[in-house]
């Protein structure tokens, strides 16, 4: 059954179009049911509420004037087609016409990747790391962190926090550095009292734009 927008015709008798009217009413409920609790749902209190929100792909940022704002998705620019994502964006424009386009997923104003791991074994401590394929220990205090979804380049920002209950923080200090960052991996080193060391607990946070 399909929705019929052309009824009633000027010459139609209501009784003659009754079947089409009923079909239209049924289609309205079916169409509204997408992403929503249907009008005829048994749970009266939930009727009309969203179950989820689905977005189609936008081909460009919107151009609406103040005070209209929009949430929309655009496809990422990864050269490999089957590795592209639809990311969520927020568009706003002030009364002077200044536009802000905030990327809400795939990096931007949110963390692009994060992980917490044991520096002795490289085993993950966090049960739900984000956008991390693996952490590999390549030597004392040396690790390669591989991302599941690549960055656009190697200029992302890295924050590291370390902890080790076997070390005396009152007399010595743990430090870290990263090197050879690229879109796919980051090499990380941890130090204790100036020397490379395996620390019990290493947390790493990445900010940047993902492909």
PyMOL commands that set and color helices and strands:
alter all, ss='L'
color gray80, all
select helices_A, chain A and resi 18-32+44-46+81-83
alter helices_A, ss='H'
color red, helices_A
select strands_A, chain A and resi 70-75+86-93+99-103+113-117+132-139+142-147+157-163+174-179+185-192+195-196+201-207
alter strands_A, ss='S'
color yellow, strands_A
deselect
rebuild
show_as cartoon
